Amino acid sequence: MAVVAPSGWEFWVDRGGTFTDCIGRAPDGRLHSAKRLSSDTAAVEGIRAILEQAQALAPGDPLPDCRVKLGTTLATNALLERRGAATLLVTNRGLGDLLAIGTQERPDLFALAIEKPPPLQDGALEVTARVAADGAPVAPLDPGALREALRAHLASGCHSVAVVLIHAHAHPELEEQISKLAREMGFPFVVASHEVAREVGLLARGETTVADAYLTPLLRDHAVTLARALPGSPLRFMQSSGGLTDAAHFRGPAALLSGPAGGVVAAARVAGDAGHARALGFDMGGTSTDVSLVVDGEVERSFETVVGGVRVKAPMLRIHTVAAGGGSLCRFDGFRLTVGPESAGSDPGPVCYGLRDAEGRPRSRELALTDANLHLGRLQPDRFPFELQREPVAGALGGLAQALAREGFRLELDEIAAGFVAVANASMAQAVLQVSLARGIDPRDCALVGFGGAGGQHVCALARELGIGTVLLHPLAGLLSAYGIGLAEESCDCQRDAARARLGAAGRAPA
């Protein structure tokens, strides 16, 4: 049964890379909204702003108990930027380099120098203990030696442990022993592979477990911080699968598409309400653009996904992301105009934000896609929560014009800005084709659901480029991911080896 907050207020929050979107549903059912630059306190600030605007809270008063549903990019950003918890991998002897070796797949077939992303774990501890495929012991565990090794790693700063042993998906007893011993040693977070991905496949199971140990402590610290700011308010978090869960069950592998999943849920609802069986979700935010395919109200799911160079076994809505958002940096590399993948983010933000340091100097000097749209008159300054500045945008475009002229390209400022918009549109059009035409669906047969803070500036041009005749824009298009988080239902994602359970029920030994 759902927990009903005493105040009757419910809040839906999506923390993106640039903005945090908040929607509040009052006890009478009316919706209120607020948008804040993303930070650790943005969700609470947005909730307070909505309550004060609705005259349900006086300035300075403590927040009332309310029901809160949240989506966050915290895990995704930590994985991409390698800012997770210091993690120790505990595995069998000879397998310490397993995750570094991986599948030996070449991500770029013709590249002469392969640049692999750094591993998540800070170190590996190999144990001699091992069981055979049938669970029979091959080598016993030496608790004394393990304690000494764990004590050294704990002293070195590793505070999270991922236990990944061969055959543990079928026989987890040895993992359980090691996990128990690590907890007794004082490690704040310990996870075993059979707890998060109880499936055949040591490599994917190991990568998922290390990702859990690397990311989940950050999510739990975030949840604790929110709980302190919102005492008495039940918190629910959006999972990559499109369902909500409580803070205790919100884990790293299930949080990698937490925010975008809300947008997909909302896009499916918007398309269905408008009578369209097939739709394409186009979510353009400040840092990236997420596209998805909806067929008969359903979104395809994947159960093994590579994110930031890490293979993760977890149910996720199938979403294709490109690094083209309102904050994507617009540059000239000496040969061509480029948009992204680097982003200005919320701090320092696009040039037009005008953010300055303590000495009054501009914090951002590079043009972003939002700046190009502002220069072209495609952005309504009065719709922003703060005043936008045109003068520094003209200065940044002027600098690019000079760089282009030195290479023989003489363009007006309008032409340069329009060129960057065209480059971004082409990149996003290719992303749409990846989720539609590449799967046998003609995008011209779909409605295009545009949303996100920057979606309205590009959705019509994108539809023209792809030949799509129907564009849907919801009244809450700028906050649709938060709206989808509010629409989502609670769910639990679990794994069980059905074949092994069937064999066990028949009285035969598991394979």
C-alpha positions, 0 to 999 in steps of 0.5 A, spaced: 500 500 500 502 506 498 504 511 503 500 517 504 504 523 506 500 527 511 501 534 508 498 531 501 503 534 497 507 529 492 513 532 488 516 529 482 524 531 481 528 529 475 536 531 477 539 532 470 546 534 468 544 542 467 537 543 470 533 539 476 526 539 474 521 539 480 513 538 479 509 538 485 502 536 485 497 539 491 492 536 495 487 539 490 490 535 484 493 542 481 500 541 478 506 546 480 513 547 477 520 549 478 526 549 475 533 550 478 540 549 476 543 542 478 546 541 485 546 537 491 541 542 494 537 543 487 531 538 489 530 541 496 530 548 493 525 546 488 520 543 493 521 549 497 520 554 491 513 550 489 510 550 496 512 558 497 509 559 490 503 556 492 503 559 499 503 553 502 509 554 506 512 561 509 519 563 507 524 560 513 519 554 515 521 547 515 518 543 509 512 539 511 512 531 510 510 530 503 511 524 498 517 525 493 519 521 487 526 522 484 530 521 478 538 522 478 544 522 473 548 521 479 550 514 478 551 516 470 555 522 471 560 518 477 561 512 472 563 516 466 567 521 470 570 515 474 568 519 481 565 513 485 567 509 491 574 507 492 573 499 490 576 493 492 575 487 487 576 480 491 576 474 486 579 467 485 587 466 484 589 468 477 583 472 475 585 479 478 586 482 471 579 479 468 575 485 468 581 489 465 582 484 459 575 483 458 572 480 451 578 483 447 573 486 443 576 492 439 571 498 440 574 501 434 576 496 429 581 500 425 584 504 431 592 503 431 592 505 439 586 503 443 584 507 449 580 503 454 577 507 459 580 506 466 577 500 471 573 502 476 576 498 482 582 501 485 585 494 486 584 486 486 585 481 491 586 474 489 584 468 494 586 461 493 579 458 495 575 455 490 569 451 488 568 446 482 562 447 477 558 442 481 560 446 488 565 441 490 571 444 494 577 445 490 581 449 495 579 451 502 579 459 504 584 461 509 580 466 514 587 469 517 590 470 510 584 474 508 583 478 514 591 480 513 590 482 506 583 486 507 586 490 513 591 492 508 587 494 503 582 498 508 588 502 511 590 504 504 583 507 503 578 502 499 572 502 503 567 498 498 568 491 496 566 487 490 566 479 491 566 476 484 568 468 484 567 463 479 561 458 479 558 463 485 552 464 480 550 456 482 554 456 489 554 462 493 557 459 499 564 461 498 562 468 496 557 469 503 563 467 507 568 472 504 563 478 504 561 476 512 568 477 513 569 483 510 563 486 513 566 484 520 573 487 518 569 494 518 568 495 510 562 500 510 559 497 503 560 489 501 557 486 495 557 479 492 556 477 485 550 472 486 546 478 490 546 483 484 547 478 477 546 471 479 547 468 472 552 465 468 557 469 465 563 471 470 565 477 466 559 481 466 557 478 473 563 481 475 563 488 471 556 489 474 558 487 481 564 492 481 559 497 478 554 496 484 560 497 489 563 503 486 556 507 485 551 504 490 555 508 496 554 514 492 547 513 491 546 511 499 549 518 501 545 522 496 539 518 499 541 520 506 542 527 505 535 528 502 532 524 507 535 529 512 532 535 508 526 532 508 524 528 514 518 524 515 517 524 507 517 517 504 522 517 498 522 513 491 527 513 486 526 511 479 530 505 476 533 504 469 527 499 468 522 504 468 519 503 475 520 506 482 523 503 488 525 505 495 532 508 497 534 501 500 533 498 494 536 503 489 543 500 487 548 503 482 546 498 476 539 500 476 540 507 476 544 509 470 538 511 466 534 513 472 532 520 469 531 518 462 527 513 464 522 517 466 522 521 460 520 515 456 515 513 461 511 520 459 513 519 452 509 513 451 503 516 455 503 522 451 503 518 445 498 513 447 493 519 449 494 522 442 492 515 439 499 514 436 501 506 437 508 508 434 512 514 437 519 516 438 521 520 444 526 526 443 528 528 450 533 534 449 536 536 455 542 541 457 548 535 456 545 530 452 539 528 447 536 521 449 531 518 443 527 512 444 522 508 440 515 506 443 510 501 439 503 500 442 505 503 448 511 499 450 518 500 450 523 495 449 528 493 454 535 491 454 538 486 460 545 487 458 548 494 457 555 497 456 555 504 459 562 508 460 566 502 458 562 497 463 558 492 461 552 492 466 547 486 467 540 490 469 534 491 466 534 498 462 529 501 457 532 501 451 535 509 450 540 511 445 544 517 447 548 522 443 552 528 446 548 534 443 544 538 448 543 545 450 550 546 453 554 542 448 560 546 446 560 549 439 567 549 436 571 549 430 577 544 430 581 547 424 577 543 419 569 543 421 564 545 426 563 540 432 558 540 437 559 536 443 561 531 446 564 536 452 558 540 455 558 547 459 553 543 464 550 547 469 557 550 472 559 554 468 554 554 463 553 557 456 556 564 455 549 567 455 548 565 463 553 570 465 556 566 471 562 570 474 567 568 479 569 571 485 573 577 482 568 578 477 571 575 471 566 570 466 566 563 468 565 561 461 568 563 454 566 557 449 560 558 445 554 553 447 548 550 443 544 554 447 548 561 445 547 559 438 539 558 439 539 565 443 543 569 437 538 566 432 532 568 436 530 561 437 530 562 445 525 566 449 529 569 454 523 571 458 522 563 459 528 562 463 529 563 471 534 568 470 536 574 465 540 571 459 546 576 456 547 577 449 553 581 449 558 575 451 555 571 446 556 576 440 563 576 443 564 568 443 561 568 435 566 573 433 572 569 436 570 563 432 569 568 426 576 570 426 578 563 427 574 561 421 577 567 417 584 565 418 583 558 415 579 561 409 572 561 411 569 567 411 562 567 415 557 571 418 555 570 425 548 568 423 551 563 419 556 560 424 550 559 429 546 556 424 551 551 422 552 549 429 544 548 430 545 544 423 550 540 426 547 538 432 540 536 428 544 532 424 547 528 430 540 527 433 537 525 426 542 519 426 540 517 433 533 517 431 535 512 425 539 508 430 532 506 434 527 506 429 530 504 422 535 500 424 530 496 428 525 495 422 521 501 423 520 507 419 520 513 423 515 517 418 510 512 421 511 515 428 509 521 431 515 525 434 514 526 442 519 532 443 521 534 450 526 536 455 529 543 456 531 544 449 527 539 445 522 545 443 528 549 439 530 543 435 524 538 434 520 541 428 527 541 424 528 534 426 521 532 424 523 536 417 529 532 416 526 525 417 520 526 414 516 525 420 509 529 419 506 529 426 510 532 432 507 532 439 509 537 445 506 536 451 504 542 456 509 540 461 514 538 455 520 542 459 519 538 465 516 531 462 522 527 465 519 529 472 512 528 469 514 521 467 517 519 474 510 521 477 507 517 472 511 511 474 509 505 478 513 501 484 517 495 481 522 490 483 527 487 479 530 480 481 533 475 477 533 467 478 536 462 474 529 458 472 533 452 469 537 451 475 530 451 479 527 446 475 532 441 475 532 442 483 525 441 483 526 435 479 531 432 484 537 432 480 543 435 481 544 442 478 549 443 472 
